[in-house]
């Protein structure tokens, strides 16, 4: 009996441990920034509402819950502009109608929340604070009851102001996109998915998994796919081992100065049989890149006479016929200690062909091309096999 009693606390601790939530994957700096954004949004919304509506209540309580979504989970489907505004308006309207036409408070409250959830799902504007606002319209007391449909106007004003501050604060204070961005179109204007999306888990795999899940997830489809892609990259990185840019980059880099002539740039591109060359400053910092594409961009017109126009371009002597006039800038670059796997999205998704490799002080130390990356992946694939 005593042994059973001694075992009981351990079992209880084990059961309670399952209820303890996982740690939030958010940095301390991000937590402070989110806290500041919430403070600014709620305070400004209250002050502006009071200025616009006078002695009426400044804020509805659901704005506090909305702030959690807008600043802690801005990528959630439930935090987007239409769920925020539409969910609040639909729920407030239903709540006022239930409070007016249903005499029994408990029944009115239940109907208000249930119908609000049903309507938000039907109109694709599900927003958790909407349930609170529907309930508040019923049990908010004499002040809310006396407002009637003026309560809907208050909710609309609060929602629109919160949306305005979400657009501003997420962009300029928190430095992240809001609302959620739609997937970018193909660079080649075709219906093919991106190169990374053609391998591993595909879009129809995600659709099948979500269909079988049969309940809502508080994460956008795009974010879910990105998390899975990153997980695959981490697994691949673990299998490859510690392969850094410095291990396979080209070190003998042919480079240009910004005041070099276009004729010299063209000669070096052809002589070394490369598609791009870095342009560096006096202290070795990368100022830009000159590629064959940069030359072609200057040769406007039809293919006829292309050779003559190129000859005129290369034979010029003015400042506009210097490398600085046609180079692409700014340039996407990588550090020499970056892992090989992190280069794959740069080449596969962004369409880069050459990437400068920099030291910790920002000066050029090497170049990596698509051919270098393919060779490195092939070599390490052979080692793994």
C-alpha positions in Angstrom: 0.0 0.0 0.0 2.8 2.4 0.9 4.6 1.7 -2.4 1.4 2.6 -4.2 1.2 5.9 -2.4 4.8 6.7 -3.2 4.2 5.9 -6.9 1.1 8.2 -7.0 2.9 11.6 -7.0 5.2 10.4 -9.9 2.2 9.4 -11.9 0.5 12.7 -11.2 3.6 14.6 -12.2 3.7 12.7 -15.4 0.1 13.4 -16.2 0.4 17.1 -15.4 3.5 17.3 -17.5 1.5 16.4 -20.6 -0.7 19.5 -20.0 2.3 21.8 -19.8 2.5 23.7 -23.1 5.6 23.7 -25.3 7.8 26.8 -25.2 7.0 29.6 -27.6 9.4 29.8 -30.5 9.9 33.6 -30.3 12.9 35.6 -29.4 13.1 38.0 -26.4 13.4 41.0 -28.8 10.3 39.9 -30.7 8.3 39.6 -27.4 9.2 43.1 -26.5 8.4 44.4 -30.0 5.0 42.7 -29.9 4.3 44.1 -26.4 5.1 47.6 -27.6 3.0 47.2 -30.8 0.0 46.1 -28.7 0.4 49.0 -26.3 0.5 51.5 -29.2 -2.4 49.9 -31.1 -4.9 49.6 -28.2 -4.1 53.0 -26.7 -4.3 54.8 -30.1 -7.5 53.0 -31.0 -9.1 54.0 -27.7 -8.0 57.6 -28.0 -9.2 58.0 -31.6 -12.5 56.3 -30.9 -13.1 58.7 -28.0 -12.2 61.6 -30.2 -14.6 60.5 -32.9 -17.5 59.3 -30.8 -17.2 61.5 -27.7 -18.5 60.1 -24.4 -19.4 56.7 -25.8 -17.3 53.7 -24.7 -13.9 53.9 -26.2 -13.1 50.2 -26.7 -14.8 46.8 -26.9 -13.1 44.1 -25.0 -12.6 41.8 -28.0 -9.9 44.3 -29.3 -7.6 42.8 -26.7 -8.1 39.3 -28.1 -7.7 40.7 -31.6 -4.4 42.2 -30.7 -3.0 38.8 -29.8 -3.8 37.6 -33.3 -2.7 40.7 -35.1 0.8 41.0 -33.5 1.6 37.5 -32.1 0.1 35.5 -34.9 -0.1 37.9 -37.9 0.3 35.0 -40.4 -2.8 33.2 -39.1 -5.8 32.9 -41.4 -7.8 34.1 -38.5 -5.9 37.4 -38.2 -6.3 38.7 -41.8 -8.2 41.9 -42.6 -11.5 40.3 -43.7 -11.8 38.0 -40.6 -10.9 40.9 -38.4 -13.4 43.4 -39.8 -16.0 41.0 -41.2 -16.0 38.7 -38.1 -16.5 41.6 -35.7 -19.3 43.2 -37.8 -21.2 40.0 -38.3 -20.9 38.9 -34.7 -21.9 42.3 -33.3 -25.0 42.4 -35.5 -26.1 38.9 -34.5 -25.4 39.7 -30.9 -27.6 42.9 -31.0 -30.4 41.1 -32.7 -30.4 38.2 -30.2 -30.3 40.6 -27.3 -33.3 42.5 -28.7 -35.5 39.6 -29.7 -34.7 36.8 -27.2 -36.0 37.5 -23.7 -34.1 34.8 -21.8 -30.5 36.1 -21.3 -28.9 32.7 -21.2 -30.6 31.5 -24.3 -29.8 34.8 -26.1 -26.2 34.5 -25.2 -26.0 30.9 -26.5 -27.7 31.8 -29.7 -25.6 34.8 -30.2 -22.3 33.0 -30.0 -23.5 29.9 -31.9 -25.0 31.9 -34.7 -22.0 34.2 -34.9 -19.6 31.2 -35.3 -21.9 29.7 -37.9 -22.1 33.0 -39.9 -18.4 33.6 -39.7 -17.6 30.1 -41.0 -20.2 30.6 -43.8 -18.8 34.0 -44.8 -15.1 32.9 -44.4 -14.4 35.5 -41.8 -13.8 33.3 -38.7 -12.2 35.4 -36.0 -12.2 34.1 -32.4 -12.8 37.6 -30.8 -16.1 37.6 -32.8 -17.5 35.1 -30.4 -16.7 37.4 -27.5 -18.2 40.4 -29.2 -21.5 38.5 -29.8 -21.6 37.6 -26.2 -20.8 41.1 -25.1 -23.7 42.5 -27.1 -26.0 40.3 -24.9 -24.5 40.5 -21.4 -22.7 43.8 -21.7 -25.1 45.6 -19.4 -27.4 48.6 -19.7 -24.9 50.8 -21.4 -24.4 48.3 -24.3 -28.2 47.5 -24.4 -29.0 51.2 -24.7 -26.6 51.7 -27.7 -28.6 49.2 -29.8 -27.1 49.1 -33.3 -24.8 51.9 -32.3 -22.8 49.1 -30.7 -22.2 47.7 -34.2 -20.9 51.2 -35.2 -18.5 51.2 -32.2 -17.3 47.7 -33.1 -16.8 48.8 -36.7 -14.8 51.8 -35.8 -12.6 49.8 -33.4 -12.0 47.1 -36.0 -11.1 49.5 -38.8 -8.7 51.4 -36.5 -7.1 48.2 -35.3 -6.7 47.1 -38.9 -5.0 50.4 -39.8 -2.5 50.1 -36.9 -1.9 46.4 -37.8 -0.9 47.4 -41.3 1.4 50.2 -40.0 3.0 48.5 -37.0 3.6 45.1 -38.6 5.4 46.8 -41.5 7.3 49.6 -39.8 7.8 48.4 -36.2 7.9 44.6 -36.4 9.3 44.5 -39.9 7.2 41.7 -41.3 4.5 41.3 -43.9 0.8 41.9 -43.1 -1.6 40.9 -44.4 -0.4 37.5 -45.5 1.1 37.6 -48.9 -0.2 35.5 -51.7 2.3 33.0 -53.2 4.4 34.7 -55.9 3.8 33.8 -59.5 6.2 31.8 -61.4 9.3 33.7 -62.5 8.8 32.3 -66.0 5.1 33.1 -66.1 4.1 29.4 -66.4 1.9 27.2 -64.3 4.8 25.0 -63.1 5.4 25.1 -59.3 8.8 26.4 -58.1 11.8 24.0 -58.3 11.7 23.2 -54.6 8.0 22.6 -54.7 8.4 19.9 -57.4 10.3 17.7 -55.0 9.3 16.1 -51.7 5.9 17.1 -50.3 3.7 18.6 -53.0 0.7 20.8 -52.9 -1.8 17.9 -53.5 -0.1 16.0 -50.6 -0.9 19.0 -48.3 -4.5 19.1 -49.6 -5.0 15.4 -48.9 -3.5 15.8 -45.4 -5.7 18.8 -44.5 -8.8 17.0 -45.9 -8.1 14.0 -43.6 -7.3 16.3 -40.6 -11.0 17.4 -40.6 -10.6 20.4 -38.3 -9.1 23.9 -38.7 -5.5 24.7 -38.1 -4.4 28.1 -37.0 -1.7 28.4 -39.6 -1.9 29.4 -43.3 -1.4 26.8 -46.0 1.6 28.7 -47.3 3.2 28.9 -43.8 2.6 25.1 -43.3 4.3 24.3 -46.6 7.2 26.6 -45.7 7.7 24.9 -42.3 7.7 21.5 -44.0 10.2 22.7 -46.6 12.5 24.1 -43.9 12.2 20.8 -42.0 13.3 18.9 -45.1 16.2 21.2 -45.5 17.4 20.7 -41.9 17.1 17.0 -42.4 19.2 17.2 -45.6 21.7 19.4 -43.9 22.1 16.8 -41.1 22.7 14.1 -43.7 25.2 16.1 -45.7 27.4 17.1 -42.7 29.2 20.3 -42.2 29.8 21.6 -45.8 30.3 25.4 -45.9 30.6 27.8 -48.8 34.4 28.2 -48.3 34.8 24.4 -48.9 33.7 24.5 -52.6 33.7 28.2 -53.7 35.9 29.5 -56.5 38.7 31.5 -54.9 40.6 32.8 -58.0 37.9 35.4 -58.8 38.2 37.6 -61.8 36.7 41.0 -60.8 36.1 44.4 -62.3 36.3 48.0 -61.0 33.3 50.2 -61.6 35.3 52.6 -63.9 36.3 49.7 -66.2 35.2 50.0 -69.8 32.4 47.8 -71.1 34.8 46.5 -73.7 37.1 45.2 -71.0 34.1 43.6 -69.2 32.9 41.9 -72.4 36.4 40.7 -73.1 36.8 39.1 -69.6 33.4 37.5 -69.8 34.2 35.8 -73.1 37.8 34.9 -72.2 36.9 33.2 -68.9 33.7 31.7 -70.3 31.6 33.0 -67.4 28.2 34.6 -67.3 28.8 37.2 -64.6 31.7 39.1 -62.9 31.7 40.9 -59.6 32.4 44.6 -59.4 34.4 45.6 -56.4 35.4 48.8 -54.8 38.8 50.0 -53.6 38.7 48.0 -50.4 37.3 44.8 -51.9 33.6 45.4 -51.1 31.1 44.1 -53.7 29.4 47.0 -55.5 27.5 45.1 -58.1 27.6 42.3 -60.7 28.0 42.6 -64.5 26.5 39.7 -66.5 25.6 38.9 -70.1 22.0 39.8 -69.3 23.1 43.3 -68.3 24.6 43.8 -71.7 21.5 42.5 -73.5 19.3 44.9 -71.5 21.2 47.8 -73.1 20.6 46.5 -76.6 17.0 47.5 -77.1 15.3 46.6 -80.3 14.8 43.6 -82.6 17.4 40.9 -83.1 18.3 42.4 -86.5 21.4 44.5 -86.2 22.3 43.1 -82.7 26.0 42.8 -83.6 26.2 46.4 -84.8 24.5 47.7 -81.7 26.8 45.7 -79.4 29.8 47.1 -81.3 28.6 50.6 -80.8 28.0 50.0 -77.1 31.5 48.5 -76.6 33.2 51.2 -78.6 31.8 54.1 -76.6 34.1 56.3 -74.5 31.7 58.3 -72.3 30.8 57.6 -68.7 27.7 55.7 -69.7 29.9 53.1 -71.3 31.5 52.1 -68.0 30.7 49.1 -65.9 29.1 51.2 -63.3 26.4 52.3 -65.8 25.1 48.8 -66.5 26.0 46.7 -63.4 23.2 45.1 -61.3 23.1 46.5 -57.7 22.5 45.7 -54.9 23.8 42.2 -55.0 22.6 39.1 -53.1 25.7 37.7 -51.3 26.5 35.0 -48.8 29.1 34.5 -46.0 31.9 32.0 -46.4 30.6 30.1 -43.3 27.1 29.6 -44.7 26.0 26.0 -45.1 25.6 24.5 -48.5 21.9 23.7 -48.0 21.1 27.4 -47.4 22.3 28.2 -51.0 19.6 26.0 -52.6 16.7 28.4 -52.3 18.8 31.3 -53.7 19.5 29.4 -56.9 16.3 27.4 -57.1 13.7 30.0 -56.0 15.3 33.3 -56.9 16.9 32.3 -60.2 20.4 33.4 -59.3 23.3 32.0 -61.3 26.3 33.5 -59.5 26.6 34.5 -55.8 29.6 36.4 -54.3 31.0 35.0 -51.1 32.1 37.5 -48.5 34.4 37.4 -45.5 33.2 38.5 -42.1 34.4 42.1 -42.9 32.3 42.2 -46.0 35.1 41.9 -48.6 35.0 39.5 -51.5 36.7 36.1 -51.0 35.1 33.9 -53.6 32.2 33.1 -56.0 29.8 30.3 -56.2 27.9 29.4 -59.4 25.1 26.9 -60.1 27.8 24.5 -61.4 29.7 24.7 -58.1 26.6 24.0 -56.1 25.6 21.0 -58.3 29.2 19.6 -58.1 29.2 20.0 -54.3 25.8 18.3 -53.9 26.9 15.5 -56.2 30.1 14.9 -54.4 28.5 14.8 -50.9 25.7 12.6 -52.3 28.4 10.1 -53.3 29.9 10.3 -49.9 26.6 9.6 -48.2 25.8 6.7 -50.5 
